[in-house]
Amino acid sequence: MSSNIMEPAGKNPRVIGTLAVVFLAGAAVGALSMQVGIHDKLHRTVSAASTQGQRKGSPNDAVIQRFKTELNLSPDQANMIAMVLEDYQHYYQSLQDQLDDVRATGKNRILQILDPAQRARFEQIMGDLESQIEKKR
């Protein structure tokens, strides 16, 4: 009998490797789902506002105006809130960039594990998932 069959599951390299692959595949699918699905809906709103804002003032002008009206903000308060919202947009974009890097790294690590036929099938599966998510939008 092989010695690693008798080892506890936590010390068996095959178990650890299998769990790692399953975890990475799940992370990749979840990341892709978030990227293509929910995240795009949220991000599209911020991007559209940013694009419009760059041409016609701040992307948060409508929000600030509503806050001014409904909260009776002073000009100083409105300016401070505008700065907070702008900081949030920069922070959000930075997080988005980091998530994109994590997704790409995870996908590349998975691709390195697979043989050429598995890579092709993996790409097909990921494309199918993307299509399914796109249909739900």
Secondary structure per residue as TSV (DSSP state, phi and psi in degrees):
chain	resnum	aa	ss	phi	psi
A	1	M	-	360.0	145.6
A	2	S	-	-70.6	143.3
A	3	S	G	-69.5	-30.3
A	4	N	G	-79.5	-9.4
A	5	I	G	-69.9	-34.4
A	6	M	S	-85.7	-9.5
A	7	E	S	-71.2	150.9
A	8	P	-	-60.4	151.4
A	9	A	G	-55.2	-34.9
A	10	G	G	-68.3	-17.1
A	11	K	G	-110.0	-3.4
A	12	N	-	-81.6	117.5
A	13	P	H	-60.7	-32.1
A	14	R	H	-67.2	-40.7
A	15	V	H	-65.7	-46.0
A	16	I	H	-62.6	-44.1
A	17	G	H	-62.8	-43.4
A	18	T	H	-63.2	-44.7
A	19	L	H	-62.1	-39.5
A	20	A	H	-63.5	-43.8
A	21	V	H	-64.3	-44.0
A	22	V	H	-62.0	-43.8
A	23	F	H	-61.8	-47.6
A	24	L	H	-64.4	-39.9
A	25	A	H	-64.3	-42.4
A	26	G	H	-63.2	-41.8
A	27	A	H	-63.6	-40.9
A	28	A	H	-64.9	-44.2
A	29	V	H	-65.2	-43.6
A	30	G	H	-62.8	-42.6
A	31	A	H	-64.7	-42.9
A	32	L	H	-64.1	-42.5
A	33	S	H	-60.5	-43.8
A	34	M	H	-66.3	-41.6
A	35	Q	H	-62.8	-47.5
A	36	V	H	-86.8	-30.4
A	37	G	T	-92.8	-103.2
A	38	I	H	-60.2	-44.4
A	39	H	H	-59.7	-42.2
A	40	D	H	-60.2	-39.2
A	41	K	H	-62.3	-43.3
A	42	L	H	-70.1	-44.7
A	43	H	H	-68.5	-35.9
A	44	R	H	-59.2	-39.1
A	45	T	H	-63.5	-46.1
A	46	V	H	-67.2	-42.3
A	47	S	H	-63.7	-43.2
A	48	A	H	-62.1	-43.2
A	49	A	H	-64.6	-40.1
A	50	S	H	-64.9	-44.1
A	51	T	H	-62.5	-46.5
A	52	Q	H	-65.5	-41.1
A	53	G	H	-64.8	-34.0
A	54	Q	H	-68.0	-28.2
A	55	R	H	-88.6	-32.7
A	56	K	H	-128.6	40.6
A	57	G	S	98.9	-158.9
A	58	S	-	-70.1	143.7
A	59	P	T	-66.9	-14.4
A	60	N	T	-104.0	14.7
A	61	D	H	-56.3	-43.4
A	62	A	H	-66.1	-40.0
A	63	V	H	-66.2	-46.5
A	64	I	H	-60.8	-43.4
A	65	Q	H	-60.8	-42.4
A	66	R	H	-64.6	-43.3
A	67	F	H	-61.0	-43.2
A	68	K	H	-56.5	-46.6
A	69	T	H	-69.7	-51.8
A	70	E	H	-79.6	-25.1
A	71	L	H	-106.8	-2.5
A	72	N	T	54.4	53.7
A	73	L	-	-75.6	145.5
A	74	S	-	-76.8	163.7
A	75	P	H	-58.4	-38.0
A	76	D	H	-64.5	-43.4
A	77	Q	H	-62.2	-43.3
A	78	A	H	-61.3	-42.2
A	79	N	H	-64.9	-41.3
A	80	M	H	-66.2	-40.8
A	81	I	H	-66.1	-39.0
A	82	A	H	-60.6	-39.8
A	83	M	H	-66.7	-40.2
A	84	V	H	-62.5	-45.3
A	85	L	H	-64.3	-38.8
A	86	E	H	-66.0	-41.8
A	87	D	H	-60.2	-42.1
A	88	Y	H	-60.1	-43.1
A	89	Q	H	-62.2	-41.3
A	90	H	H	-65.2	-42.8
A	91	Y	H	-63.1	-43.8
A	92	Y	H	-60.5	-44.3
A	93	Q	H	-64.5	-39.3
A	94	S	H	-62.2	-43.2
A	95	L	H	-63.3	-40.6
A	96	Q	H	-60.6	-43.8
A	97	D	H	-62.2	-40.8
A	98	Q	H	-65.2	-42.0
A	99	L	H	-62.3	-41.2
A	100	D	H	-60.0	-41.8
A	101	D	H	-64.3	-42.4
A	102	V	H	-63.1	-44.1
A	103	R	H	-60.5	-47.1
A	104	A	H	-63.3	-42.1
A	105	T	H	-63.4	-45.6
A	106	G	H	-61.4	-43.8
A	107	K	H	-63.8	-44.2
A	108	N	H	-63.2	-38.3
A	109	R	H	-66.5	-39.5
A	110	I	H	-64.9	-44.7
A	111	L	H	-60.9	-34.1
A	112	Q	H	-66.6	-27.9
A	113	I	H	-77.4	-30.9
A	114	L	S	-85.0	152.4
A	115	D	-	-82.4	170.9
A	116	P	H	-55.1	-41.2
A	117	A	H	-66.9	-40.5
A	118	Q	H	-66.8	-37.3
A	119	R	H	-60.6	-45.7
A	120	A	H	-61.3	-43.3
A	121	R	H	-67.0	-39.4
A	122	F	H	-59.9	-46.3
A	123	E	H	-61.4	-39.7
A	124	Q	H	-64.1	-44.9
A	125	I	H	-60.4	-45.8
A	126	M	H	-63.1	-38.9
A	127	G	H	-64.7	-40.6
A	128	D	H	-62.3	-43.0
A	129	L	H	-62.0	-42.2
A	130	E	H	-62.0	-41.7
A	131	S	H	-64.0	-42.7
A	132	Q	H	-62.2	-41.9
A	133	I	H	-67.0	-40.0
A	134	E	H	-61.3	-39.4
A	135	K	H	-64.2	-31.2
A	136	K	H	-73.9	-18.6
A	137	R	-	-78.0	360.0
